[in-house]
């Protein structure tokens, strides 16, 4: 576990006792802090009885507390804890800020922080893979994998690679990343911010926390990303703010089976720039690119049967993240895309996907967004109103021919039919396997 004697004698409140909250409690207690903890659920409260003060931070005087630690899921723009803590002059922080405060007592190390609307998890995992392949001590955490505070400290010379959502950045105030990354910015989570401008400002804070001699790496896809890169370039030492598009790596991409498509070329280019900023050579990173296996639910190859490839891209929860998936399979005489999409919509259009409509042979719409998406896509391609995921997979299998791709890339959240995008992707994988094995019920799927 990562902790620090800097916590000793201080008082912290922890609101929310899911995985990261419980880990924060343990780290604070191990560091000698006095902890007040609360969750609306009785079970996690009961697990901490006798070790912490159990009280809702909203119901107590917070004067004298060193911080209120909240889950990234707590909406600071509407939750009353923000105003209650501010009235007491107490910062509202997250577990990444606790990690930042613990860094001074860890063996010599470096931190990579990776943010962006899309591609964060793949890029984080790829950087981790490249460093691990080069035999560097490395840990991965943040918005991916285990909470970083719950992992063992690295030996000297290690690298902590953190995926950081905008919510986590909002709760972090002192994290100086040796290398910070912004992949892209497209409208998302706007219910938590004062418009798109507020969301962009949240992402930009990751770089404002850096010193001018530390490295920043940027994608090149959107004006907002470019604008932040230009501001950072103006305040940094020469060569410390890099913008990469992957053009110099395009010839190598066919040899990276889990990194296909223009979006993954960008992700790969950023990962290579990070690796080189940390001292890796081409001879170290190049072989590792081919052995990267990717992540579940992100352009994941789940099966290939009768010449048809099945891709699970359930993590694509908005049109901006679906667009590159469609672009990853340009039209060819022997290849067509059977696109499964829909769910709980985050907007009313598919404009960002439109440039690749010509790659699609047929669309299969599901969920709450189904009728609207059928309306939008009808003028451009045949549309099947499948409604349920199992029906969509069955319909796509029936229509697909050798060389085709059946692609689940929903461009929507999952919450109308599934617990989360992972449950949706798992269901897709199970349905595909069951139908290919001849189970007409789709492995017990909802059709």
N, C-alpha and C positions, 0 to 999 in steps of 0.2 A: 504494500500500500504506500502511496505517496502522501506525506504529511510534512509538517514543519514545526519546529519549536516556536516559530513566530505566532502560532495560534494560542500559545500557552497563556492562561489567565484572561483571555478575551471572551466576550459573550457573543454568540451568534444565534440567530433564529433560522430554522430551516422549514420552509413551507412546501409541502409536497414530498411524499416519501416513496416515490417509485424508485427505479434502479439508481439513477444519478443522485437523487436526494438522500437515499439511504447510504450510498457510498460517501457522500459529502459529510454526513453525520459521523460515520466511522473515522474518516480522515481528521475531522475536527477534534473528536474525542481523543484519538491517538496523539494529537498534537497538544493536548492539555487544555482545550477550550471548554467552556461551559456552554451547553447547547440546549436551546428550547426548540422543540420540534412539533410539527402538526401535520396531519393529513385527515381529510374527511372520512377516510376508511378506518375502521377500528383495527383491522388486522396488523398493519404496519405500526400503529401506535402501540399496540399490545407488545410487539416484538422489542420495543425500546423502553418499556416500563422499567423504572429503577435506574436507568442509565442517563436519561435526559429529563428535563422539565417538559412535561406534555402540556402545551397551551397554544392556542391559536394566536399567531403574532398580531392579528388584527385586534385582539381583545386585551393586549397588554401594552404597557408603556415601554417603548423601544429605546428610550433615552439611555445612552451608555453602551448600546450594542455596537459591535464592530461591523456588522453587516446582516442583512436578511438574504439568505440563500434561497432562490426560487427555481423551479423547473423552467426550462425554456418555453414550455407550453403555457405558462401564465402570461396572459396579454397585458403588458405593462400599460398600454394606452387606455384600458378600461378597468382593470382590477384595482380594488381599493387599497391593496397593499402598497402600491407605488406612492400614493398621497400620504398614507399613514407613516411610512418610513421617512419620506421627505420632511414631514412635519417634525420628526425627531432628529433630523439631520443624519440619518443612517443610510448608507448606500444599499441599493438592491443589486445583488450580484448572483452569479451562477458558479457552477463547479469549475469552469475554465478559469475564472478569476481566482478561485482558491488555488488552482494549480499554478497560476502566474505568481501568486504570493509565496508558494512553496519553492519556486525555482532556485532561489538563492542558497538553499540548503541541500540541493541535489548535486551529485557529481557533475563535472563539466559536461555540458550537452548543448544541443541546438534544437530549435523548434521550427517546424514548418506549419503554417496555418493556411488552409485552403478553403476559399469560399467561392460563391457563384450561384446563380439560380439553378443551373443544370450542370451535371457532370462532376459534382464535388466528390461523390463516393468513389466513382471509377478512378478519378485522378488521385485521390488519397490512397486508394488501394494500390494503384500502379506505382506511385512514389515509394510506398512501403515495400513493394516487391523489388523494385530496382535497388533500394538500399540494402535490403536483406540479401539479395543475390550477390551484392558486393561485400558481404560479410560484415556490414556495419551493425552495431547494436541499434535496434529500432523498435519503437512501440507505436501503435496506431490507436487513436481514440477520438474523443469529441462526439460528433454526430454519427459515428460509425463504430461498431464493435463495443467493447467494454468501456465503462467510464474510465477516464484517464487516471483519476485519483485511486481507483481500485487496482491498478496495475503496479507491479514492482518497479522501483526506480532502475534506470539503466546504468550500466557501467560507464565509466568516463569515456567520452567520445561518442556517446549515443545520440540518436535523433528521435524526437517525439513528433509524429506526423498527425496533425489534428484536422479533421473535417469540421468546419465551423459554419453553422447556419446563421442567418441574420439575427435570429432570436438569441443565440449564444453570444454573438458579438455585442448585442445590446446590453448584456449582463456582465461584460468584461471591460475592465478599465486600465489594466497595466500589463497586458501581454505583449511583450516586444519579441515578435517572431524574427528569427534570423533570416527566414525567407517567408514572405507572404504572397498569396496567390489570389487573383480575381479572374475567374474563367469567363464570366459573362454576366449580364444583368438583363432580365426581361420581367415584365410585370407579374408579380406573384405576392401572396400574403398581404394584399393591400388593405385588408381589414385591420391590420395591426399598425399601419403607418399613415402618415399624413400624405397620402397619394404616392405615386411612383417616385417622386423626388425624395420623400422621406425614406423609402426603401433603399434607394441608391445611397443616401447618406449613411444608412446603417452599414452597408457593405464597405463604404469608404473608411469607416472608423478603424477597421483592421489595420490599415496603412498609416493612419494618423498616430496609432500607438507605437509604430516603429521609429527607430532613429534614422537619421538621414544616411548613415553608412550601412544600413541593412538592405537586403535585396527584396525587390517587389517584381512579380511576374504577372503579366496581363495577357488575356486573350485580345483578339482584335475585331470581334464580330459586331459590336453595337456602339453607337455614339456615346452612350453613358459610360461604358467600360473605357473607351478611348479617352474620354474627358478626365476620368479619375487618373488614368495612366499619365496624361500630360501634366496634371497638377503635381503628381508625385515625382515625375521626372524633373520638374522645375526646382524641387527642393532637395534633391538627392545628389550625392556624388556621381560623377559620370560612370555609366555602365551599371548602376545599381537599380534602375527601373527598366525592365525588359518587356517588350511586346513581341509575342510570337504567334505565327499563324500555321506553322507546320509545313509550309511549301517545300522547305529543304529536306523534309522527311518523307514526302509523299511516295517516292520510289520504293521506300522500305516497307510501306504499310501492307502490301499484299502478304508479307511474311509474318504478320501479327494476327492470327486468326480471331482473337477476342477483341480486337481493336479496329473493326471495320467501320466505314462511314466517315463523312467529313467531320462530324462532332468528335469522334474518337481520334481523328488526326490532330485536332486542336488539343484534346486532353493529353495525347501522347507528347505533343510538342511542349506543352507546359511542364509535364512530368520530367522530360529530358532536361529542360532549362533548370528546373529545381535540382535535379541530380547533379548537373554540372556546376551549379552554384555551390553545392555542398562538396565539390571536389572529385566527383566521379568522372572517369574518362569514357570516351566512346567505346573503347574495348570492354569496359565494364557494363555499360547500360545496354548496348546493342543486342547481345545474346539474350538478355533477360526480357526484352520486349516480346520475343517470340514465345516465351514460356508463361506469360501472364494469362491467367485463366478467366479473368473478368469476375463480375459479381452477379449473384442471383438477381433476377428481375430487371437487369439492365442489358438489353440486347443479348440475353442468355440463349444459347442454342440448346433447346431441350430435347430435340429429336430430329432425325432425318429418316424418312421412310418413303419408299417408292419414288425416290428422286425429289421429294418435297421436304423443304427445310422448315422447321417450326421454331419461331423466335418468341421468347417471353421478354417483353419490354414493359412490364406492368408498372415500373417506376416512372414511366412517362405520364405524369399526372396533369400536364397542361400541353396545349398545342405547340409551344416553343420546344418542349423536350421530345415531342413526337416527330416534329419536322425533320430532324436529322436522321431518325430511324427510317423514314420513308426515302430519304435521299441516299441511304446506304445501299439501296438495291436499284440502281438505274435500270431502265427498261432494256431488255434484250430479247431476241427472238425466242429464246428458251426459258425466259424468266418473267414471271408476273407476281405482283404482291396481292395477297388476299388479306385485307386489312380489317382487323377486329378493333372496334373503338366504341367509346361511350362509357357512361358512369355518371357521377355527379359532376356537372360542368362547372368550370371556373370562369367561364365567359360565354359569349353568345356567338362566337365565330371560330372558324378554322383557318383564318387568313395566313397564319405562319406556315401552315402545311400546304397551302395552295400551289407553290412552285413544284411540288412533287406529285400532284394529283395524277399526272401522266404516267407515273410508275405503278399505279394501282389498277389491277384488273377488276376487282370487285370489293366493296366495303360491306361489312357486317356490323350493324349498329346494335348496341345493347344499352340497357339501363335507362335512367332518367333522361339522359341527353339524346337517346336514340331518335325520337321523332324529329327534333331540331336538326340533328346531324344528317338524317336522311334527307331533309329539306335542302340543306346546304350542299350536299354531295350529289344529289340527284342529277343536276345538269351536267356533271363531269364524269360519272361512272355508274355502272349498275350498283344498286344498293339493296341489301337483304335486311329486313327488319327482324333480326333474330331474337331480340329482347334479352335472352339469357345467354351467359357465356357458353354453356354446354351446347346450346343450339347453334351458336355462331361457329364453334369449332367443328361441329358435325357438318354444317352447311359448307364451310370452307374446305374440309377434307373431300367432300363430294365433288366440289368444283375444281379442285387443284389438279394439276398435271405435272409430270416430271419436270424439274427445273424451277418450279414455283416456290414461293415463300408464303407461309401462313404466319402473319405478324400480329401479335397482340401488342398494340401500342395505343392505349386508350385515350390519351389527351384529356383525361378527366381524373378526378379523385374517385375513390372506390367505395365511399361510404354509403351509397344507396343500396349496394348488394353485398359488400364485403367489409370485414373489420378494418382492413388496411390494404395497401397495395401489395404487401407480401402475401396476404391470404389470397388475394386475387391471382397473383402469379403462381402460387402453389396450386390453386385450383386449376388454372390453365394447364400446368404441367401434368397434373393427375388426369385431367380429362383427355388430353392428347394421348397419353400412354394407354389409358383404358380403351379409347376408341380405336387406336391402332392395333390393340390386342384383340379387338373384336367384341368388347363389352358394350352393348347398345345403350346401357344406362350411363355411360361415361364415368364409370367408377363411382357411382352414387351421386353424381353431380346434379345440379338443380334443373334437370330436364328429363 
